[in-house]
């Protein structure tokens, strides 16, 4: 037993002292409110992410008729499927997501980043609403081929849809998620129909016409995959940009180190460390399929675990001086994007977006600094900021 209080609503600002206590005193602890065994240490989290004795089990929300639009986006999602269904869908969905295609986006991402920075008032602007939240949405919308005039609702839809993944939510949040899912699906249906008849050089066209040995994506799979790319595909980027910039601004020596390095390897290492240091996703759930031992206890089929990714990424057993931001950290076996078969499909794109965002912010400014205290978003699951007021002195 432990007297540690794990209340997600109280861990929004700084969960790391609680994570440290869990790793030391209760690396496997029962959380009665959610019915989850919480797993805190890196070794165990990393192992269980890869262990095929556990997997994802999506339980449709009830009543099903009411939650049908939201359930649709999850029942056929890569994130919620296990082999053989997961293997088939990932094989189809990953075909247009090649490293070469992603690398070829760099020039356009730089252009989009500069366009957004051209619009801000450098003497004072909100890094989140005027930059970090816009860039990944523009990138994924352009990648999917969503016309510019239809992009406005994408971020609000995503915010409302993913709010239902929180460990605690109310009925108002649920209805907002249902409505957003229905509206997003309606838009996707129109785009899918368009791209069936008039394919273009975009990811949605590639998904619509994906074919592996005569196998193709169904309509429901297309909708769910596009939704996953929007939601998961930009949430990580938004939050790592915000969390990372704040971490750097609060550690001026690290910011100067990154500015002085100015090479691709240094930036790549910095991106990995920023993902680790203040991870964008706090928890990943899995269900036990076969008996598995965790911290001396055998968990039985049907029991559920909550893998605390943020805690794992601050584990001193896995990372030297884990609470210190070390931009050239190597090795860096973080689990910020998961591991195993559910490793984030969009991780290469997220890394590219984060790197370009940091590069262009540094290139545009001799000085960038906070002008007021940042405000966290009211979310435990998706760790990020709602507001980060900054100013820049132009380079």
C-alpha positions as CSV (number, residue, x, y, z in Angstrom):
1,X,0.0,0.0,0.0
2,X,1.0,3.6,-0.5
3,X,-0.2,6.9,0.7
4,X,0.6,8.6,-2.7
5,X,-2.4,10.4,-4.1
6,X,-2.7,10.0,-7.9
7,X,-5.2,12.6,-8.9
8,X,-4.8,13.5,-12.6
9,X,-6.4,16.9,-12.2
10,X,-3.8,17.9,-9.6
11,X,-0.9,16.7,-11.8
12,X,-1.3,19.1,-14.6
13,X,1.3,21.7,-13.5
14,X,4.0,19.4,-12.3
15,X,3.5,15.6,-12.1
16,X,7.2,14.8,-11.8
17,X,7.6,14.7,-7.9
18,X,4.6,12.3,-7.8
19,X,6.1,10.2,-10.6
20,X,9.4,10.0,-8.6
21,X,7.6,8.8,-5.5
22,X,5.7,6.2,-7.5
23,X,9.0,4.9,-9.0
24,X,10.6,4.7,-5.6
25,X,7.7,3.5,-3.4
26,X,5.0,2.0,-5.7
27,X,6.3,1.2,-9.2
28,X,3.1,-0.8,-9.7
29,X,0.1,0.7,-8.0
30,X,-3.7,0.2,-8.3
31,X,-5.7,3.3,-9.2
32,X,-9.3,2.5,-8.1
33,X,-10.9,5.5,-9.9
34,X,-9.9,4.3,-13.4
35,X,-9.4,0.6,-12.7
36,X,-5.8,0.7,-13.9
37,X,-2.6,-0.7,-12.6
38,X,-0.3,2.2,-13.0
39,X,3.3,1.4,-14.1
40,X,5.9,4.0,-13.4
41,X,9.4,2.7,-14.1
42,X,11.1,2.9,-17.5
43,X,12.2,-0.8,-17.7
44,X,8.6,-2.0,-17.0
45,X,6.9,0.6,-19.3
46,X,9.2,-0.1,-22.2
47,X,8.9,-3.9,-21.8
48,X,5.1,-3.8,-21.5
49,X,4.7,-1.5,-24.6
50,X,6.4,-4.3,-26.6
51,X,5.0,-7.4,-24.8
52,X,2.5,-9.2,-27.0
53,X,0.8,-10.6,-23.9
54,X,-0.8,-7.2,-23.6
55,X,-2.6,-5.2,-26.2
56,X,-5.2,-2.6,-27.0
57,X,-8.9,-3.4,-26.5
58,X,-11.3,-0.7,-27.5
59,X,-14.6,-0.8,-25.6
60,X,-17.2,1.2,-27.5
61,X,-18.7,4.0,-25.4
62,X,-22.3,3.5,-24.3
63,X,-25.0,4.1,-25.3
64,X,-23.6,3.1,-28.7
65,X,-26.2,5.0,-30.7
66,X,-25.3,8.2,-29.0
67,X,-21.6,7.7,-29.3
68,X,-21.6,6.2,-32.8
69,X,-19.7,9.1,-34.4
70,X,-16.9,9.0,-31.8
71,X,-16.8,5.2,-31.7
72,X,-16.3,5.1,-35.4
73,X,-13.1,7.0,-35.2
74,X,-11.7,4.5,-32.7
75,X,-13.1,1.1,-33.6
76,X,-11.2,1.1,-36.9
77,X,-8.1,3.1,-35.7
78,X,-4.6,1.7,-35.9
79,X,-4.2,2.8,-32.3
80,X,-6.9,0.5,-31.1
81,X,-6.3,-2.6,-33.2
82,X,-4.1,-5.7,-32.6
83,X,-2.8,-8.2,-35.2
84,X,-3.8,-9.4,-37.6
85,X,-6.1,-6.4,-38.2
86,X,-3.4,-4.0,-37.0
87,X,-0.8,-5.5,-39.3
88,X,-3.1,-5.3,-42.3
89,X,-4.2,-1.7,-41.7
90,X,-0.7,-0.4,-40.8
91,X,0.7,-2.0,-44.0
92,X,-1.8,-0.1,-46.0
93,X,-1.7,3.2,-44.1
94,X,2.1,3.3,-43.9
95,X,2.7,3.0,-47.7
96,X,2.4,6.7,-48.4
97,X,4.1,7.6,-45.2
98,X,7.6,6.8,-46.4
99,X,10.8,8.4,-45.0
100,X,11.5,9.9,-48.5
101,X,8.0,11.5,-48.7
102,X,8.4,12.9,-45.2
103,X,11.9,14.3,-45.8
104,X,10.6,15.9,-49.0
105,X,8.2,18.0,-46.9
106,X,11.0,20.0,-45.2
107,X,11.0,22.8,-47.7
108,X,7.2,23.3,-47.5
109,X,7.3,23.1,-43.7
110,X,9.9,25.8,-43.6
111,X,7.7,27.9,-45.9
112,X,4.6,27.4,-43.7
113,X,6.6,28.1,-40.6
114,X,7.9,31.4,-42.0
115,X,4.4,32.4,-43.1
116,X,3.1,32.0,-39.6
117,X,6.1,33.8,-38.0
118,X,5.6,36.7,-40.5
119,X,2.1,37.2,-39.1
120,X,3.0,37.5,-35.4
121,X,4.0,40.7,-33.6
122,X,7.5,39.9,-32.4
123,X,7.1,42.4,-29.5
124,X,4.5,40.2,-27.9
125,X,2.6,37.1,-29.1
126,X,1.2,33.8,-27.8
127,X,3.5,31.0,-29.0
128,X,0.7,28.5,-28.7
129,X,-2.4,30.0,-30.4
130,X,-0.4,32.0,-33.0
131,X,2.2,29.5,-33.9
132,X,2.6,26.1,-32.3
133,X,-1.1,25.1,-32.6
134,X,-1.3,26.3,-36.2
135,X,1.9,24.8,-37.8
136,X,1.2,21.1,-37.4
137,X,-2.5,21.5,-38.4
138,X,-1.4,23.3,-41.6
139,X,1.2,20.6,-42.3
140,X,-1.2,17.6,-41.8
141,X,-4.0,19.4,-43.6
142,X,-1.7,20.0,-46.6
143,X,-0.4,16.5,-46.4
144,X,-3.9,15.1,-46.4
145,X,-5.0,17.4,-49.1
146,X,-7.6,19.3,-47.1
147,X,-8.5,22.5,-49.0
148,X,-7.5,25.7,-47.2
149,X,-11.0,26.9,-46.9
150,X,-12.0,23.8,-44.9
151,X,-9.1,23.9,-42.4
152,X,-10.4,26.3,-39.9
153,X,-12.4,23.8,-37.7
154,X,-9.6,21.1,-37.7
155,X,-7.9,22.1,-34.5
156,X,-11.1,22.8,-32.6
157,X,-12.5,19.4,-33.8
158,X,-9.3,17.7,-32.7
159,X,-9.3,19.4,-29.2
160,X,-12.9,18.3,-28.6
161,X,-12.4,14.7,-29.9
162,X,-9.3,14.0,-27.9
163,X,-10.8,15.5,-24.7
164,X,-12.8,12.2,-24.3
165,X,-9.5,10.3,-23.9
166,X,-8.9,12.0,-20.5
167,X,-9.1,9.8,-17.4
168,X,-12.0,12.0,-16.2
169,X,-14.5,13.8,-18.3
170,X,-18.1,15.1,-17.9
171,X,-21.2,14.8,-20.1
172,X,-20.6,18.2,-21.7
173,X,-17.2,17.1,-22.9
174,X,-18.6,13.9,-24.2
175,X,-21.3,15.6,-26.3
176,X,-18.7,18.1,-27.7
177,X,-16.5,15.1,-28.7
178,X,-19.5,13.3,-30.4
179,X,-20.5,16.4,-32.3
180,X,-16.9,17.1,-33.4
181,X,-16.5,13.5,-34.6
182,X,-19.7,13.7,-36.6
183,X,-18.7,17.0,-38.2
184,X,-15.2,15.8,-39.0
185,X,-16.5,12.5,-40.5
186,X,-18.9,14.4,-42.7
187,X,-16.1,16.5,-44.1
188,X,-13.9,13.5,-44.7
189,X,-16.7,11.6,-46.5
190,X,-16.9,14.5,-49.0
191,X,-13.1,14.6,-49.4
192,X,-12.9,10.8,-49.8
193,X,-15.6,10.8,-52.5
194,X,-13.8,13.6,-54.3
195,X,-10.4,11.9,-54.2
196,X,-11.9,8.6,-55.5
197,X,-12.9,10.4,-58.7
198,X,-10.1,12.9,-58.8
199,X,-6.9,11.7,-57.1
200,X,-4.2,14.2,-56.4
201,X,-0.7,14.2,-55.0
202,X,-1.7,14.1,-51.4
203,X,-1.9,11.6,-48.6
204,X,-5.7,11.2,-48.6
205,X,-5.6,10.3,-52.3
206,X,-2.8,7.8,-51.6
207,X,-4.8,6.2,-48.8
208,X,-8.0,6.1,-50.9
209,X,-6.2,4.3,-53.7
210,X,-3.8,2.2,-51.5
211,X,-3.7,-1.4,-52.7
212,X,-1.6,-4.2,-51.4
213,X,-2.3,-7.5,-53.2
214,X,-5.8,-6.5,-53.9
215,X,-6.5,-5.2,-50.4
216,X,-7.7,-1.7,-49.8
217,X,-9.0,0.5,-47.0
218,X,-12.7,0.5,-46.3
219,X,-14.6,3.7,-45.9
220,X,-14.6,3.4,-42.1
221,X,-10.9,2.6,-42.1
222,X,-10.2,5.6,-44.3
223,X,-12.1,7.9,-41.9
224,X,-10.5,6.5,-38.8
225,X,-7.0,6.7,-40.3
226,X,-7.4,10.3,-41.4
227,X,-8.8,11.2,-38.0
228,X,-5.8,9.5,-36.3
229,X,-3.4,11.4,-38.5
230,X,-5.0,14.7,-37.6
231,X,-5.5,14.1,-33.9
232,X,-2.4,12.1,-32.9
233,X,-0.4,13.5,-35.8
234,X,-0.5,17.0,-34.6
235,X,-1.1,16.8,-30.8
236,X,2.5,15.6,-30.2
237,X,4.0,18.3,-32.3
238,X,2.0,21.1,-30.8
239,X,2.8,20.0,-27.2
240,X,6.5,19.3,-27.8
241,X,7.0,22.7,-29.5
242,X,5.3,24.4,-26.5
243,X,6.8,22.3,-23.8
244,X,10.2,22.4,-25.4
245,X,10.4,26.2,-26.0
246,X,9.3,26.8,-22.4
247,X,11.9,24.4,-21.1
248,X,14.6,26.2,-23.2
249,X,13.5,29.7,-22.1
250,X,13.6,28.6,-18.5
251,X,17.1,27.3,-19.0
252,X,18.9,30.1,-21.0
253,X,22.2,28.2,-21.1
254,X,20.6,25.3,-22.9
255,X,18.9,27.7,-25.3
256,X,22.3,29.4,-26.0
257,X,23.8,25.9,-26.5
258,X,21.3,25.0,-29.1
259,X,21.7,28.3,-30.9
260,X,25.5,27.9,-30.9
261,X,25.4,24.3,-32.2
262,X,23.5,25.1,-35.3
263,X,23.9,21.7,-37.0
264,X,21.4,19.0,-38.0
265,X,22.8,16.4,-35.5
266,X,22.6,18.8,-32.6
267,X,19.0,19.7,-33.5
268,X,18.0,16.1,-33.9
269,X,19.5,15.3,-30.4
270,X,17.7,18.3,-28.9
271,X,14.3,17.2,-30.4
272,X,14.7,13.8,-28.8
273,X,15.6,15.3,-25.4
274,X,12.7,17.7,-25.5
275,X,10.3,14.9,-26.2
276,X,11.8,13.0,-23.3
277,X,12.1,15.8,-20.8
278,X,8.4,16.9,-20.8
279,X,6.6,14.2,-22.7
280,X,3.5,15.2,-24.8
281,X,1.5,12.0,-23.9
282,X,1.3,11.1,-20.2
283,X,-0.3,7.7,-20.2
284,X,-0.9,4.8,-22.6
285,X,-3.4,2.0,-21.7
286,X,-3.1,-1.7,-22.5
287,X,-5.1,-4.7,-21.5
288,X,-3.6,-8.0,-20.3
289,X,-4.3,-11.0,-22.7
290,X,-2.1,-13.6,-21.0
291,X,-0.7,-13.7,-17.4
292,X,2.3,-11.4,-17.1
293,X,4.5,-10.5,-14.1
294,X,5.0,-6.9,-13.3
295,X,7.0,-5.8,-10.3
296,X,6.6,-9.1,-8.6
297,X,2.8,-9.3,-9.2
298,X,1.1,-11.5,-11.8
299,X,-1.5,-9.6,-13.7
300,X,-4.4,-11.7,-15.1
301,X,-6.2,-11.5,-18.5
302,X,-8.7,-8.7,-18.6
303,X,-6.8,-6.5,-16.1
304,X,-5.7,-3.1,-17.5
305,X,-2.5,-1.2,-17.1
306,X,-1.8,2.5,-17.4
307,X,1.8,3.0,-18.6
308,X,3.1,6.3,-17.3
309,X,5.2,7.5,-20.2
310,X,6.1,10.8,-18.5
311,X,7.4,9.0,-15.4
312,X,9.3,6.4,-17.5
313,X,11.1,9.3,-19.3
314,X,12.3,10.7,-16.0
315,X,13.6,7.4,-14.5
316,X,17.1,7.8,-13.1
317,X,17.7,4.1,-13.8
318,X,17.4,4.7,-17.5
319,X,18.6,8.3,-17.8
320,X,21.6,9.9,-16.2
321,X,20.4,13.1,-14.3
322,X,16.9,12.5,-15.6
323,X,15.5,15.7,-14.3
324,X,18.2,17.7,-16.2
325,X,17.7,18.9,-19.8
326,X,20.8,17.5,-21.7
327,X,20.4,18.5,-25.3
328,X,23.2,16.1,-26.5
329,X,22.0,13.2,-24.4
330,X,23.1,9.8,-25.8
331,X,21.7,7.2,-25.6
332,X,18.2,8.5,-25.2
333,X,15.8,5.5,-25.1
334,X,12.7,7.6,-24.3
335,X,9.2,6.3,-24.9
336,X,7.6,9.6,-25.7
337,X,6.2,8.2,-29.0
338,X,5.5,4.7,-27.5
339,X,7.2,1.5,-28.6
340,X,6.4,-1.8,-30.2
341,X,3.7,-2.2,-32.9
342,X,1.9,0.9,-31.7
343,X,4.9,3.2,-32.1
344,X,3.7,6.5,-33.5
345,X,3.2,6.2,-37.3
346,X,3.7,10.0,-37.5
347,X,6.8,10.3,-35.4
348,X,9.1,11.2,-38.3
349,X,6.8,14.0,-39.3
350,X,6.5,15.2,-35.8
351,X,10.3,15.3,-35.4
352,X,10.6,17.2,-38.6
353,X,8.0,19.8,-37.6
354,X,9.6,20.3,-34.2
355,X,13.0,20.7,-35.6
356,X,11.9,23.2,-38.2
357,X,9.9,25.2,-35.7
358,X,12.9,25.5,-33.4
359,X,15.3,26.3,-36.3
360,X,13.1,29.1,-37.6
361,X,12.4,30.6,-34.2
362,X,16.1,30.8,-33.5
363,X,16.9,32.1,-37.0
364,X,14.3,34.9,-36.6
365,X,15.5,36.1,-33.3
366,X,18.6,37.2,-31.4
367,X,16.5,37.1,-28.2
368,X,13.4,35.2,-27.4
369,X,12.0,35.3,-23.9
370,X,8.8,34.8,-21.8
371,X,6.9,38.0,-21.0
372,X,4.5,36.3,-18.6
373,X,4.1,32.9,-16.9
374,X,2.9,30.2,-19.3
375,X,-0.4,28.6,-18.6
376,X,-0.9,24.8,-18.8
377,X,-3.8,23.4,-20.7
378,X,-6.3,21.6,-18.4
379,X,-5.3,18.1,-19.5
380,X,-3.4,15.3,-17.8
381,X,-3.4,13.0,-20.8
382,X,-2.1,15.5,-23.3
383,X,0.6,17.5,-21.6
384,X,1.1,20.9,-23.0
385,X,0.4,24.6,-22.6
386,X,-2.7,26.7,-23.4
387,X,-0.8,30.0,-23.5
388,X,2.9,30.9,-23.7
389,X,3.4,34.7,-24.0
390,X,6.8,35.5,-25.6
391,X,8.6,38.3,-27.4
392,X,11.4,38.2,-29.9
393,X,14.1,40.6,-30.8
394,X,14.7,40.2,-34.5
395,X,18.0,38.8,-35.8
